[in-house]
Amino acid sequence: MKEDFAFYNELAEKYPETEIVYATLLGKGKLEFFKRLLSTLHGSLLDVGCNNYVYERFWNGDYVGVDIARKLLLSGNRNGVWATVYSLPFKDKCFDYVLFTEVLEHLWHRVEALNEIRRVLKDDGEVLGSVPSNVNTGPNNIAKSHALEKWGVKYYPYLHGSLQPSDIKKLASQSAFRIVDIKYISLNNQYLFFRLKKA
C-alpha cells in the first residue's frame, strides 16, 4: 500500500497544521531545536515533506522543498517540487543534507523511502530527521480518530505511527545508514531526533 495523494492534498488544503502543531509547547520546542541546528549548517538542503516550508527560513544555502500534497506546494507562490519520497526527481548524490521531519511515521515502506533518500544524498551528506516517539503508540498505528472531520477532511485510515530509538536503528541498518546522533528533543520524550550518514 502506498500513501494516498488525494487524502494528503485534502489534508494540506483544509487542516491548519502550522497553526495547530507549532502553537503547542511541544511544537515550539521542536521548531526551536531545528532552528538552532539548521543555522549552523550550510550547503544544499532537500526538505522531504516540506509542508508549508516552515524550516526554509532557517537555512543558509540552496533549499528545495518536496511534498506529496500539490495544492500545498502551490500556495503562496512558492517553488516546491511535487513528488513522492519513493521517487525523488533528482540526480544521484546531489544534496548535502536531507531534512526529513515527521514523515517517516506516515510511510508504509520506510526502507524504500530511506533508500531513495540515500540515492540523492552526497556520500558525505547527512539526513536530519525526527519522528513522534510516544511509547503508547506502535510504529504501524492506523489513525482511527475522526478528529480531522472538524476541518472538513474526510476520514481516511492513514498511517500515523510512533517510532522508538530501536526502530530507527533497525531502519538505518536496513538502508545502509549509520547513526551519528539520536536523542529526544521535547518534553516527555514525544519527539525523537536522528542524524544519519551513509554507512
BELWOBEL-V159870 format. One record per helix or strand of 3 or more residues. SS is the DSSP state (H for helix, E for strand). FROM is the first residue (numbers start at 1). TO is the last residue. Records with the same first field share a line. If there is no record, write none. Layout:
BEGIN
SS=FROM-TO, FROM-TO
END
This chain:
BEGIN
H=5-14, 17-21, 25-38, 56-58, 70-77, 104-106, 110-120, 147-151, 165-174, 187-189
E=43-48, 61-67, 95-101, 121-132, 177-184, 191-198
END
